[in-house]
Amino acid sequence: MNPEVKTKIEKILDGSKIVLFMKGNPSFPQCGFSARAVAILREVGAEFSSVDVLEDDDIRNGIKEYGNWPTIPQLYVNKKLLGGSDIMMEMYEAGELTDAVKA
């Protein structure tokens, strides 16, 4: 991975406890998976920042490599990748997501 892209991603993760890398933004998601991820985070009352990967190809490709996760959205809590919207839904249904974002 390009060191500049890695530094950029790490700076984003340093800036907020909960970061959602998504297509679009929370007000206007650009794919169903991103919309679902935002809805889940709102449901658990999480305060989060988001990054629109459609605005930056370096971030869009770099985040996949950074987290070793092939799809977007990607949810990071305390700089740790939790997963995409399917994992978020599983964690939400099991009651684990609320604990993860509140910890």
C-alpha positions in Angstrom: 0.0 0.0 0.0 1.1 3.5 -0.8 2.5 5.0 2.4 0.7 8.3 1.8 -2.6 6.6 1.5 -1.9 4.6 4.7 -1.0 7.8 6.6 -4.2 9.4 5.3 -6.4 6.5 6.5 -4.7 6.4 9.9 -5.2 10.2 10.3 -8.9 9.6 9.6 -9.1 6.8 12.1 -7.2 8.9 14.7 -9.8 11.7 14.3 -12.9 9.8 15.4 -13.7 6.8 17.6 -16.3 5.5 15.1 -15.6 5.8 11.4 -17.8 4.4 8.6 -16.1 4.2 5.2 -19.1 4.2 2.8 -20.4 5.1 -0.6 -22.0 8.5 -0.3 -22.7 10.1 3.1 -25.2 9.5 5.9 -27.7 12.0 4.4 -27.4 10.5 0.9 -26.0 6.9 0.8 -25.1 5.8 -2.7 -25.7 2.1 -2.2 -28.1 -0.1 -0.2 -25.3 -1.6 2.0 -24.1 1.9 3.0 -27.7 2.9 3.7 -28.2 -0.2 5.9 -24.9 0.5 7.8 -26.0 4.1 8.5 -29.5 2.9 9.7 -27.9 0.4 12.0 -25.5 2.9 13.5 -28.4 5.4 14.0 -30.5 2.7 15.6 -27.9 2.0 18.3 -27.4 5.8 18.8 -23.8 5.8 17.7 -22.1 9.1 17.0 -19.9 8.5 14.0 -18.0 10.1 11.3 -18.1 9.0 7.7 -15.8 9.0 4.7 -17.3 9.0 1.2 -15.0 6.6 -0.7 -16.5 7.8 -4.0 -14.8 11.1 -3.6 -11.3 9.6 -3.3 -10.1 6.6 -5.3 -7.0 6.3 -3.2 -9.1 5.9 -0.1 -11.6 3.7 -1.9 -8.9 1.2 -2.9 -6.6 1.8 0.1 -9.2 1.0 2.8 -9.8 -2.4 1.2 -6.1 -3.2 1.5 -5.7 -1.5 4.9 -8.4 -3.6 6.6 -7.9 -6.7 4.4 -11.7 -6.4 3.6 -12.8 -6.5 0.0 -16.1 -4.5 0.2 -17.5 -1.2 1.3 -19.0 -0.1 3.7 -16.4 -0.7 6.4 -17.0 0.2 10.1 -14.0 1.0 12.3 -14.4 1.4 16.1 -11.3 2.5 18.0 -9.2 2.0 14.8 -10.3 -1.7 14.6 -12.3 -3.0 11.7 -15.6 -4.6 12.8 -16.8 -5.4 9.3 -19.3 -4.5 6.6 -23.1 -4.1 6.8 -23.7 -7.9 7.0 -21.4 -8.2 10.1 -22.9 -5.0 11.5 -26.4 -6.5 11.2 -25.3 -9.8 12.8 -23.7 -7.8 15.7 -26.8 -5.6 16.0 -29.2 -8.6 16.2 -26.9 -10.3 18.8 -26.8 -7.1 20.9 -23.0 -6.8 20.4 -22.9 -3.7 18.2 -24.4 -1.4 20.9 -21.7 -2.6 23.4 -19.0 -2.2 20.8 -19.9 1.4 19.9 -20.5 2.4 23.5 -17.3 0.9 24.9 
